Amino acid sequence: QVQLVESGGGLVQAGGSLRLSCAASGSIFSINAMGWYRQAPGKQRELVAMLTSGGITNYADFVKGRFTISGDNAKNTVYLQMNSLKPEDTAVYYCNALSRGAYWGQGTQVTVSS
């Protein structure tokens, strides 16, 4: 089992920045990748960014050049630095870990005002 705890969401004006954190605990040795998804009201959950245990990153086109995913192995934590935020980035952001199964955090709200 893997437990994920997110933090760092909030309200920010368009053009601003936020950094999300996701701390993993439990069977962390089995994690192959960690990443972030988001879900806006009335929309499906979508991939934002992913970081594999080998250091490979993958970004959705709509965040390329604005968001950066990184990890701190010593802290078992993955980060999502979000710059140049837009109102359409408003969503609940979920941390995800891929292990023998898929694990999810509780979600953190990000609201970008225009």
Summary of the structure (lengths in Angstrom):
residues: 114
radius of gyration: 13.3
end to end distance: 39.9
largest distance: 41.5
contacts: 331
relative contact order: 0.32
helix: 11%
strand: 57%
